[in-house]
Amino acid sequence: MSTTYSPEQPARETLEAAEGPAVVMFGTTWCGYCRAAERYVDPALAEHPDVPVHAVEDGRGRALGRSYRVKLWPTLIFLLDGVEVDRVVRPTGREAVDAALARIAAPGPQTGAAR
């Protein structure tokens, strides 16, 4: 799978006004670090289809990335009700992405009976 980073950027105000979880992923299609991280990021995000993901092309003159102080790609910003809860920069494994998703995503169905 290859992530497509959109040149269209949502307004920061729109992201901050959103309810619930969301992920903003900054990078570019030609970035080697971004392509290498896909093997960790894509499966983790696929397990949370209810979490909106905004894959945003970043670079010079891109205000959204600067407003979040993005310096390296890929950078994933994990939002809950418009507030940054966590961020993962250049993941080299799935653990950090899963942990950040757990902080923003609704828990899955409970197994077993609570007593």
Buried (B, 14 or more C-beta within 10 A) or exposed (E): EEBEBEEEBBEBEEBEEBEBBBBBBBBBEEBEBBBBBBEBBBEBBEEBEEBBBBBBBBBEEBEBBEEBEBEEBBBBBBBBEBEBEBBBBBBEEBEBBBEBBEEBBEEEEEEEEEE
